[in-house]
């Protein structure tokens, strides 16, 4: 980062430090003496020049004097100052033998290895947001962009400055209080209310008494500044792993173990100050171990402390039918009647109309996103479109030109501009081999107001975008049948990706139900897709239109802002006429949200518990008919296999990209088949409120579940079209067929796992007449998986090697489950890959309930299979198949013997 620095002569810097630290020993510091000292030396201080650097992030002061208490004379000759200022361009953070100054909401003074914070008198008692995120981290650390945030307040206590944590106290509210939001915010966490003359109601008093804000940190005052400001030494604090914002947690989540903080290798890396916030970067080092490799790991944590608005934005209460991120609190206003209620408000930018009476008005302050300086020029036009695409949705809310995209000013245009300034929302580009994008925001938890947003695009997002389009859309778009893709396709993909991330910054959550909104006929209709694309919301993970077939001539294959997005922005941002409080808006907002229940395009389904059993909530899938959409998608994937080699290989190149894309094809097939698995035992959710719709949950009809199992059994036949030697013989000497087998086993496990059994058992208890029962599932799967044994033809039986492996896995799976075990490693490694319904009451590795219907159903199914094998073997079989079937008989006998008293002969006679 760059900021303005004041550099003093080398022979005097340590004098200032000594004088500063000498004040700590004083029991009291008299402000008037300090003022006299400052006045006495004002002329001397004016001789100190502040160097004006011009690095990446800009300066924040260009004053001619720096006023620090206890510094009498820091005169330096002009030539010495100018000479050192020339070298200042490349200086960052704390500098040996230098004083670095950053001025803003609070001033920072780097003196050698020490960092001092000057807190103005006006900042004491004001709410601030402390936000921490990883700045730079090792490549093997996950790219989560927030460590944590806290609402804090500076407080003077004797010769110390306290920092109180108001995060939890602010989560307690009395919604019936007549006090203003400003008074409530000031009251939260206070030990003494400043407005004693105003009457409290009893609930106000109770909330205040139960809202003591803990002391997060305490600092001795080391000096007084002008106008009542206080200096504190924050060097040790920001050179350590702060408990509330621990980097150790980030590293642990990425697989590092036995971490020990190394203070001698940790330090303050950089700092800056702006009108609304300060930023301090800490480089923290740990000793630890990952994957058996012991050593050191360092991470930079960026801390931003921001002044929160004195006049809070009017909040808007959330509604489960519309997907917004939320800030939670507890309402104590019904304490005498209904107890404490958990409530929440949505996150959103502050938008106010210039003309409140106009149906469509420009905002007083639009939402502005800056494209930072490091973004490649070729992608800038597409990214600007991705930002401003949201204007159509904001027009539904009554705002014209609500969101604006701008290039960040150059250093020459504005040397003070910085992405770390929380007055700016910024699109960043990081040159790391990470194929991802994220859109975190800094928000005021008191009101839900988004103060600043930073969308991060990692450089490998380009390769990910090209992979998606090639795998899912190249069957319908001949331009995409050779990698790398044309620039206009890649740019349009980046536009789509950024639009999705901008939606997050606007407050919108993922809506994965929206990718299932459109019918198969609609997705194959060129006119329909040109107007609506392939999903009802860009906030879904539906990705591209893989349902359309080449003969359909669909040209719009990439998602765009959809009907749900317009509906959600209208619900969250449109002003409610005449409403002066959040409570006054609720009736109107309820009626707006109710519109979504009647229109399948406007339904919301997020990432919470119901999504794990809801077959209409998916990632990487589109279309309302899961079976038909998957069949069409796999048909297109088979087309991709036909040109996979020429698309990925050029003369003189290796075959690494061929291997990458082949794996991507198999992964895509697996995800689509996994969406069909979710129909079995599925429970569809329609979010509603009492009096606003029918029941929230409906089980998938039995006939649809049977169709799903039949379709999956067809696709568990060995998929030879996905095993061409032209591909496999160019990417690996062995092991390629194991990938196919693993994907087939995963689909089978998705059908036969503890959670699926629980869903079917519950359906049979609640709706016995219409439920698809467990014994039917086991029988249908077994019939399909062993269909070679039941074919009417008299030919000898021949079962191919992949199929034989899958059949043996079937027996092992049932055996483990009868023994009360579940294959946890397998489940975690594969189920999470495709997002199958592994959640709710049972996790991988949990012990099965041996008293459930599973045991008798499984035993009956295995007995039937044993008889089928014996009968089929009378037809004869090739040698490999015969040996396989003999082995299967022995394994079945072993399973039955272990689980039923007696021996196999008695079992066979029963």
BAROMAR-535182 format. One record per residue (C-alpha): x, y, z; residue in one letter. Coordinates in steps of 0.5 Angstrom, whole numbers, padded with zeros to 4 digits, always signed. Layout:
N
XYZA
...
END
This chain:
910
+0000+0000+0000X
+0002+0007-0001X
+0001+0013+0004X
+0004+0020+0005X
+0010+0019+0010X
+0014+0024+0014X
+0021+0023+0014X
+0026+0026+0019X
+0033+0026+0019X
+0037+0020+0021X
+0040+0023+0027X
+0034+0025+0031X
+0028+0019+0030X
+0030+0016+0036X
+0030+0022+0040X
+0023+0022+0038X
+0022+0015+0040X
+0025+0016+0047X
+0021+0022+0049X
+0015+0019+0047X
+0016+0013+0051X
+0018+0017+0057X
+0011+0019+0057X
+0009+0012+0059X
+0012+0013+0066X
+0008+0019+0068X
+0002+0018+0072X
-0002+0023+0069X
-0001+0027+0063X
-0004+0034+0063X
-0007+0037+0057X
-0006+0044+0057X
+0002+0043+0058X
+0001+0039+0052X
-0002+0044+0048X
+0003+0049+0051X
+0009+0045+0048X
+0005+0044+0041X
+0004+0052+0041X
+0012+0053+0043X
+0014+0049+0037X
+0009+0050+0032X
+0014+0054+0028X
+0020+0049+0029X
+0015+0043+0027X
+0013+0047+0020X
+0020+0046+0018X
+0019+0038+0018X
+0017+0036+0011X
+0012+0030+0009X
+0015+0026+0003X
+0010+0026-0002X
+0010+0018-0005X
+0006+0016-0011X
+0006+0008-0010X
+0000+0004-0012X
-0005+0006-0007X
-0004+0013-0006X
-0003+0019+0000X
-0008+0022+0005X
-0004+0028+0007X
+0000+0033+0004X
+0001+0037+0010X
+0007+0041+0012X
+0008+0039+0019X
+0007+0033+0024X
+0005+0035+0031X
+0007+0029+0036X
+0007+0031+0043X
+0014+0031+0046X
+0018+0032+0040X
+0021+0039+0041X
+0025+0040+0035X
+0026+0036+0029X
+0029+0041+0024X
+0032+0038+0018X
+0036+0041+0013X
+0032+0042+0006X
+0037+0038+0002X
+0037+0032+0007X
+0029+0031+0007X
+0029+0032-0001X
+0034+0027-0002X
+0031+0022+0003X
+0024+0023+0000X
+0027+0021-0007X
+0028+0014-0004X
+0021+0014-0001X
+0017+0011-0007X
+0019+0004-0006X
+0018+0004+0002X
+0013+0001+0005X
+0010-0001+0013X
+0015+0001+0018X
+0022+0003+0016X
+0028+0003+0020X
+0031+0010+0022X
+0024+0013+0019X
+0018+0016+0021X
+0012+0014+0017X
+0005+0018+0017X
-0001+0016+0015X
-0007+0021+0016X
-0015+0020+0016X
-0020+0018+0021X
-0015+0016+0026X
-0008+0018+0025X
-0002+0012+0024X
+0005+0014+0026X
+0011+0009+0024X
+0017+0010+0028X
+0022+0005+0027X
+0019-0001+0029X
+0014+0002+0033X
+0007+0004+0031X
+0003+0009+0034X
-0005+0010+0033X
-0007+0017+0035X
-0015+0017+0037X
-0018+0024+0036X
-0023+0026+0041X
-0029+0026+0036X
-0028+0018+0035X
-0029+0016+0043X
-0036+0013+0044X
-0037+0012+0036X
-0038+0006+0033X
-0033+0003+0029X
-0033-0004+0025X
-0026-0008+0025X
-0026-0012+0019X
-0020-0017+0018X
-0019-0022+0012X
-0013-0025+0009X
-0009-0021+0004X
-0004-0026+0002X
-0003-0033+0003X
+0000-0039+0001X
-0003-0043-0005X
-0005-0049-0001X
-0009-0044+0003X
-0017-0044+0002X
-0019-0037-0001X
-0024-0035+0004X
-0024-0027+0004X
-0026-0026+0011X
-0024-0028+0018X
-0029-0024+0022X
-0032-0017+0024X
-0033-0014+0030X
-0037-0007+0032X
-0032-0004+0037X
-0032+0003+0041X
-0026+0007+0044X
-0027+0009+0051X
-0023+0013+0056X
-0021+0010+0063X
-0016+0013+0067X
-0009+0013+0064X
-0012+0007+0059X
-0016+0007+0053X
-0020+0001+0052X
-0023-0002+0046X
-0030-0005+0047X
-0033-0010+0043X
-0040-0009+0042X
-0042-0014+0037X
-0046-0018+0042X
-0050-0012+0045X
-0052-0009+0039X
-0056-0016+0037X
-0060-0015+0043X
-0066-0010+0041X
-0073-0007+0044X
-0077-0006+0037X
-0082-0003+0041X
-0077+0003+0044X
-0079+0010+0043X
-0072+0012+0043X
-0068+0013+0036X
-0063+0009+0033X
-0058+0013+0034X
-0060+0013+0042X
-0060+0005+0042X
-0054+0005+0038X
-0050+0009+0043X
-0054+0005+0049X
-0051-0001+0047X
-0046-0004+0051X
-0045+0003+0055X
-0044+0003+0063X
-0047+0009+0063X
-0053+0012+0059X
-0051+0019+0056X
-0058+0021+0056X
-0060+0020+0063X
-0066+0025+0062X
-0070+0021+0057X
-0075+0016+0060X
-0073+0009+0059X
-0079+0004+0059X
-0077-0003+0063X
-0075-0007+0057X
-0070-0002+0055X
-0067-0002+0062X
-0067-0009+0062X
-0064-0010+0055X
-0058-0005+0057X
-0057-0008+0064X
-0056-0015+0060X
-0051-0012+0054X
-0045-0010+0058X
-0040-0010+0052X
-0033-0014+0054X
-0027-0010+0054X
-0023-0013+0048X
-0016-0009+0049X
-0013-0004+0053X
-0008+0001+0052X
-0004+0005+0056X
-0004+0013+0054X
+0003+0014+0051X
+0002+0022+0049X
-0003+0027+0048X
-0005+0031+0042X
-0008+0037+0040X
-0016+0038+0041X
-0016+0032+0046X
-0013+0026+0042X
-0010+0020+0045X
-0004+0017+0043X
-0003+0009+0044X
+0002+0004+0042X
-0001-0002+0038X
+0006-0005+0035X
+0005-0011+0039X
-0002-0012+0038X
-0002-0012+0030X
+0005-0016+0030X
+0001-0022+0034X
-0005-0027+0032X
-0010-0023+0035X
-0015-0028+0038X
-0022-0025+0035X
-0019-0025+0028X
-0014-0031+0029X
-0010-0033+0022X
-0009-0040+0026X
-0016-0041+0024X
-0015-0040+0017X
-0009-0044+0016X
-0013-0050+0020X
-0019-0050+0016X
-0014-0051+0010X
-0011-0057+0013X
-0005-0055+0017X
-0004-0058+0024X
+0000-0057+0030X
+0001-0049+0029X
+0005-0045+0034X
+0005-0038+0033X
+0013-0035+0032X
+0013-0028+0034X
+0020-0027+0032X
+0018-0028+0025X
+0012-0024+0025X
+0011-0016+0024X
+0007-0010+0022X
+0008-0011+0014X
+0004-0004+0012X
-0001+0001+0014X
-0005+0006+0011X
-0011+0011+0013X
-0017+0014+0010X
-0022+0019+0012X
-0027+0013+0014X
-0022+0008+0016X
-0015+0005+0017X
-0012-0001+0015X
-0006-0005+0018X
-0003-0011+0015X
+0000-0016+0019X
+0005-0021+0017X
+0004-0027+0021X
+0009-0033+0021X
+0007-0040+0024X
+0011-0047+0025X
+0006-0053+0023X
+0005-0059+0019X
+0001-0060+0013X
+0001-0067+0009X
+0007-0070+0013X
+0011-0064+0011X
+0014-0060+0017X
+0016-0052+0017X
+0014-0045+0017X
+0008-0042+0014X
+0006-0034+0013X
+0000-0031+0012X
-0002-0023+0011X
-0008-0021+0015X
-0011-0014+0013X
-0015-0011+0019X
-0019-0005+0017X
-0022-0001+0022X
-0028+0004+0019X
-0032+0009+0022X
-0040+0007+0022X
-0045+0012+0020X
-0048+0016+0025X
-0054+0016+0022X
-0056+0009+0021X
-0060+0007+0015X
-0067+0005+0016X
-0066-0003+0016X
-0071-0008+0012X
-0073-0014+0016X
-0072-0021+0012X
-0077-0026+0009X
-0075-0033+0008X
-0078-0033+0001X
-0073-0028-0002X
-0066-0030-0001X
-0062-0024+0002X
-0056-0024+0007X
-0058-0022+0014X
-0055-0019+0020X
-0058-0023+0026X
-0061-0020+0033X
-0066-0022+0038X
-0072-0018+0040X
-0074-0017+0047X
-0080-0013+0046X
-0085-0019+0047X
-0081-0021+0053X
-0087-0021+0058X
-0091-0025+0053X
-0088-0029+0048X
-0081-0029+0050X
-0075-0027+0046X
-0075-0027+0038X
-0069-0029+0034X
-0070-0024+0028X
-0066-0021+0022X
-0065-0015+0017X
-0062-0016+0010X
-0056-0013+0007X
-0056-0008+0002X
-0053-0001+0000X
-0056+0005+0002X
-0060+0008-0004X
-0065+0014-0004X
-0069+0017-0010X
-0067+0024-0012X
-0074+0025-0013X
-0078+0021-0008X
-0085+0022-0012X
-0082+0020-0018X
-0084+0012-0021X
-0077+0012-0024X
-0071+0017-0021X
-0064+0017-0021X
-0061+0016-0014X
-0058+0021-0009X
-0051+0017-0009X
-0051+0011-0014X
-0047+0005-0013X
-0040+0005-0016X
-0036+0000-0017X
-0028+0001-0019X
-0024-0003-0024X
-0018-0003-0020X
-0011-0002-0024X
-0009-0009-0025X
-0015-0012-0029X
-0012-0014-0036X
-0015-0009-0041X
-0018-0014-0045X
-0023-0016-0040X
-0025-0009-0038X
-0031-0008-0043X
-0034-0014-0041X
-0033-0013-0033X
-0037-0006-0034X
-0042-0010-0037X
-0043-0015-0032X
-0044-0009-0027X
-0048-0005-0030X
-0053-0011-0032X
-0056-0010-0026X
-0059-0003-0028X
-0065-0007-0031X
-0067-0010-0024X
-0066-0003-0020X
-0071+0000-0025X
-0076-0005-0023X
-0075-0002-0016X
-0075+0005-0018X
-0068+0007-0019X
-0065+0009-0026X
-0057+0009-0027X
-0057+0006-0020X
-0050+0002-0021X
-0044+0005-0025X
-0038+0002-0027X
-0032+0006-0027X
-0024+0005-0028X
-0020+0007-0022X
-0016+0013-0023X
-0009+0013-0025X
-0004+0015-0020X
-0003+0022-0024X
-0011+0023-0024X
-0012+0021-0016X
-0005+0020-0012X
-0010+0019-0006X
-0014+0013-0009X
-0014+0006-0006X
-0018+0000-0006X
-0017+0000+0002X
-0021+0006+0002X
-0028+0004+0005X
-0031+0009+0001X
-0030+0005-0005X
-0033-0001-0008X
-0027-0005-0012X
-0026-0010-0017X
-0020-0014-0016X
-0015-0018-0020X
-0010-0023-0017X
-0005-0026-0021X
-0006-0033-0017X
-0007-0040-0020X
-0014-0040-0017X
-0020-0042-0021X
-0025-0038-0017X
-0028-0031-0016X
-0031-0028-0009X
-0036-0022-0007X
-0035-0020+0000X
-0037-0014+0003X
-0037-0010+0009X
-0043-0008+0012X
-0046-0004+0018X
-0049-0010+0023X
-0054-0005+0026X
-0058-0003+0020X
-0055-0008+0014X
-0052-0002+0010X
-0047-0005+0005X
-0041+0000+0006X
-0036-0003+0001X
-0035-0009-0003X
-0029-0012-0006X
-0030-0017-0011X
-0024-0021-0012X
-0023-0025-0019X
-0017-0030-0019X
-0013-0030-0026X
-0015-0038-0027X
-0022-0036-0027X
-0021-0035-0034X
-0019-0042-0035X
-0025-0045-0031X
-0030-0040-0035X
-0027-0043-0042X
-0027-0050-0039X
-0035-0049-0037X
-0036-0047-0044X
-0033-0052-0048X
-0036-0058-0043X
-0043-0055-0043X
-0044-0051-0049X
-0039-0053-0055X
-0044-0058-0057X
-0049-0052-0059X
-0043-0047-0061X
-0038-0050-0066X
-0034-0044-0064X
-0032-0047-0058X
-0030-0054-0061X
-0022-0051-0060X
-0019-0049-0054X
-0017-0044-0052X
-0024-0040-0054X
-0025-0034-0058X
-0024-0028-0053X
-0031-0026-0054X
-0034-0032-0051X
-0029-0032-0045X
-0030-0024-0044X
-0038-0026-0044X
-0037-0032-0039X
-0033-0027-0035X
-0039-0022-0035X
-0043-0027-0033X
-0039-0029-0027X
-0038-0022-0025X
-0045-0021-0025X
-0046-0027-0020X
-0041-0024-0015X
-0044-0017-0016X
-0051-0020-0014X
-0048-0022-0007X
-0045-0015-0006X
-0052-0013-0007X
-0054-0017-0001X
-0057-0023-0005X
-0056-0030-0003X
-0055-0036-0008X
-0062-0039-0011X
-0060-0046-0013X
-0068-0047-0014X
-0068-0042-0020X
-0064-0046-0024X
-0069-0051-0024X
-0075-0046-0026X
-0075-0047-0034X
-0078-0053-0038X
-0074-0057-0043X
-0078-0054-0048X
-0077-0047-0046X
-0069-0049-0046X
-0069-0052-0053X
-0073-0045-0055X
-0068-0040-0059X
-0073-0035-0058X
-0075-0036-0050X
-0067-0037-0049X
-0065-0031-0052X
-0070-0027-0048X
-0069-0031-0041X
-0063-0035-0042X
-0063-0042-0038X
-0064-0040-0031X
-0069-0035-0027X
-0063-0032-0023X
-0056-0031-0025X
-0055-0032-0017X
-0056-0040-0018X
-0050-0045-0020X
-0054-0047-0026X
-0048-0045-0031X
-0050-0046-0038X
-0055-0049-0043X
-0053-0056-0044X
-0060-0058-0045X
-0061-0055-0052X
-0059-0060-0058X
-0055-0058-0064X
-0061-0058-0068X
-0065-0053-0064X
-0060-0047-0066X
-0060-0044-0059X
-0055-0038-0059X
-0056-0035-0052X
-0052-0041-0048X
-0050-0036-0042X
-0054-0034-0036X
-0056-0027-0035X
-0060-0023-0030X
-0067-0027-0029X
-0074-0026-0027X
-0072-0028-0020X
-0066-0023-0020X
-0071-0017-0022X
-0076-0019-0017X
-0071-0020-0011X
-0068-0013-0012X
-0075-0010-0013X
-0077-0013-0006X
-0070-0011-0003X
-0069-0004-0005X
-0076-0001-0007X
-0078+0004-0002X
-0085+0003+0001X
-0089+0009+0001X
-0090+0013+0007X
-0086+0008+0011X
-0082+0011+0017X
-0079+0005+0020X
-0078-0002+0019X
-0084-0005+0022X
-0088+0000+0018X
-0086-0004+0012X
-0087-0011+0014X
-0094-0011+0011X
-0092-0009+0004X
-0086-0013+0004X
-0090-0019+0006X
-0095-0018+0000X
-0089-0017-0005X
-0086-0023-0003X
-0092-0027-0003X
-0092-0026-0011X
-0087-0031-0011X
-0090-0037-0009X
-0095-0037-0014X
-0090-0036-0020X
-0085-0042-0020X
-0080-0037-0024X
-0079-0033-0017X
-0078-0039-0012X
-0072-0038-0007X
-0068-0044-0005X
-0062-0043-0002X
-0056-0047+0002X
-0059-0049+0008X
-0062-0056+0011X
-0068-0057+0006X
-0064-0056+0000X
-0060-0063+0002X
-0067-0067+0000X
-0070-0062-0005X
-0069-0065-0012X
-0071-0058-0015X
-0065-0055-0011X
-0059-0056-0015X
-0052-0054-0017X
-0049-0055-0024X
-0056-0057-0027X
-0062-0054-0030X
-0069-0055-0033X
-0075-0057-0029X
-0075-0065-0031X
-0068-0068-0028X
-0069-0074-0032X
-0070-0071-0039X
-0065-0066-0038X
-0059-0071-0035X
-0061-0075-0041X
-0060-0069-0046X
-0054-0067-0043X
-0050-0074-0043X
-0052-0074-0050X
-0048-0067-0051X
-0043-0070-0047X
-0042-0076-0052X
-0041-0071-0058X
-0036-0067-0054X
-0032-0074-0053X
-0032-0074-0061X
-0028-0068-0062X
-0024-0068-0055X
-0017-0070-0058X
-0017-0064-0063X
-0020-0059-0059X
-0015-0060-0053X
-0008-0062-0057X
-0004-0058-0062X
+0002-0060-0066X
+0008-0060-0061X
+0004-0060-0055X
+0003-0065-0049X
-0003-0068-0047X
-0004-0065-0040X
-0010-0061-0043X
-0013-0067-0046X
-0013-0070-0039X
-0016-0064-0035X
-0022-0064-0040X
-0023-0071-0040X
-0023-0071-0032X
-0028-0065-0033X
-0033-0069-0038X
-0033-0075-0033X
-0034-0070-0027X
-0040-0067-0031X
-0043-0073-0032X
-0043-0075-0025X
-0046-0069-0023X
-0052-0069-0028X
-0053-0076-0026X
-0053-0074-0018X
-0058-0070-0019X
-0063-0075-0021X
-0061-0079-0015X
-0064-0074-0011X
-0071-0075-0013X
-0071-0082-0009X
-0073-0080-0003X
-0074-0073-0005X
-0078-0068-0001X
-0079-0061-0005X
-0080-0055-0001X
-0084-0048-0003X
-0082-0043+0002X
-0088-0040+0005X
-0091-0036+0011X
-0098-0038+0014X
-0104-0036+0010X
-0099-0035+0004X
-0099-0041+0001X
-0100-0049+0002X
-0096-0053+0006X
-0088-0052+0005X
-0086-0059+0004X
-0088-0065-0001X
-0085-0071-0002X
-0083-0074-0009X
-0089-0078-0012X
-0087-0086-0012X
-0088-0086-0020X
-0083-0081-0021X
-0078-0084-0016X
-0079-0091-0020X
-0077-0087-0026X
-0071-0084-0023X
-0068-0091-0021X
-0070-0094-0028X
-0066-0088-0031X
-0060-0089-0026X
-0060-0097-0027X
-0059-0095-0035X
-0053-0091-0034X
-0050-0095-0029X
-0049-0100-0035X
-0041-0099-0037X
-0041-0092-0041X
-0036-0095-0047X
-0037-0088-0050X
-0034-0085-0045X
-0028-0090-0045X
-0025-0088-0052X
-0018-0091-0053X
-0016-0085-0057X
-0017-0081-0051X
-0014-0086-0045X
-0008-0088-0049X
-0006-0081-0049X
-0007-0079-0042X
-0005-0085-0038X
-0001-0092-0038X
-0006-0094-0033X
-0012-0093-0028X
-0017-0089-0033X
-0022-0094-0032X
-0022-0093-0025X
-0025-0086-0025X
-0031-0089-0029X
-0032-0095-0024X
-0031-0089-0018X
-0036-0085-0021X
-0041-0091-0022X
-0040-0093-0015X
-0042-0086-0013X
-0048-0086-0016X
-0050-0093-0013X
-0048-0091-0006X
-0052-0084-0007X
-0058-0089-0008X
-0056-0094-0002X
-0054-0090+0004X
-0056-0089+0011X
-0060-0082+0010X
-0063-0085+0004X
-0066-0090+0008X
-0068-0086+0013X
-0072-0081+0008X
-0076-0087+0005X
-0078-0090+0012X
-0080-0083+0014X
-0085-0083+0008X
-0087-0090+0009X
-0089-0088+0016X
-0093-0081+0014X
-0096-0083+0007X
-0096-0091+0007X
-0101-0092+0002X
-0097-0087-0003X
-0089-0088-0001X
-0084-0092-0005X
-0081-0096+0000X
-0074-0099+0002X
-0075-0106+0000X
-0078-0103-0007X
-0071-0099-0008X
-0067-0105-0006X
-0070-0109-0011X
-0071-0105-0017X
-0063-0103-0016X
-0061-0110-0015X
-0065-0112-0021X
-0062-0107-0026X
-0055-0108-0023X
-0055-0115-0024X
-0060-0115-0031X
-0055-0119-0034X
-0057-0125-0030X
-0065-0124-0032X
-0065-0123-0039X
-0069-0128-0043X
-0064-0130-0048X
-0061-0137-0048X
-0054-0134-0050X
-0048-0135-0045X
-0048-0130-0039X
-0042-0125-0041X
-0041-0119-0035X
-0036-0114-0037X
-0030-0112-0032X
-0033-0105-0030X
-0040-0108-0029X
-0037-0114-0025X
-0033-0109-0020X
-0039-0105-0019X
-0043-0111-0017X
-0038-0113-0012X
-0038-0106-0009X
-0046-0107-0009X
-0045-0113-0004X
-0039-0110+0000X
-0044-0104+0001X
-0050-0108+0004X
-0045-0112+0008X
-0042-0106+0011X
-0049-0103+0012X
-0051-0110+0015X
-0045-0110+0020X
-0047-0103+0022X
-0042-0099+0018X
-0042-0094+0013X
-0036-0092+0008X
-0035-0085+0011X
-0028-0084+0007X
-0032-0086+0000X
-0038-0082+0002X
-0034-0075+0004X
-0029-0076-0002X
-0035-0077-0007X
-0041-0075-0005X
-0039-0068-0003X
-0036-0067-0010X
-0043-0067-0013X
-0047-0065-0007X
-0052-0071-0006X
-0056-0071+0000X
-0052-0073+0005X
-0054-0069+0011X
-0059-0068+0016X
-0059-0073+0022X
-0054-0078+0019X
-0047-0077+0017X
-0042-0082+0014X
-0039-0086+0019X
-0045-0086+0023X
-0048-0093+0026X
-0054-0095+0022X
-0060-0097+0026X
-0060-0104+0026X
-0067-0105+0028X
-0070-0101+0022X
-0073-0104+0016X
-0066-0104+0013X
-0064-0111+0016X
-0070-0115+0014X
-0070-0112+0007X
-0063-0113+0005X
-0063-0120+0008X
-0069-0121+0003X
-0066-0118-0003X
-0060-0122-0002X
-0063-0129-0001X
-0067-0127-0008X
-0060-0125-0011X
-0057-0132-0009X
-0063-0136-0012X
-0062-0131-0019X
-0055-0133-0019X
-0056-0140-0019X
-0061-0140-0024X
-0057-0136-0029X
-0051-0140-0028X
-0054-0146-0031X
-0054-0142-0038X
-0047-0142-0038X
-0042-0136-0038X
-0035-0134-0040X
-0030-0136-0035X
-0029-0129-0032X
-0036-0129-0031X
-0037-0136-0028X
-0031-0134-0023X
-0034-0128-0021X
-0041-0131-0020X
-0038-0136-0016X
-0035-0131-0012X
-0041-0127-0011X
-0045-0133-0008X
-0040-0135-0003X
-0040-0127-0001X
-0047-0127+0000X
-0047-0134+0004X
-0042-0131+0008X
-0046-0124+0009X
-0053-0129+0011X
-0049-0133+0016X
-0046-0127+0019X
-0053-0124+0020X
-0058-0130+0021X
-0057-0135+0026X
-0056-0142+0023X
-0052-0144+0017X
-0052-0143+0009X
-0056-0149+0008X
-0061-0148+0013X
-0062-0141+0010X
-0063-0144+0003X
-0068-0148+0005X
-0072-0143+0009X
END
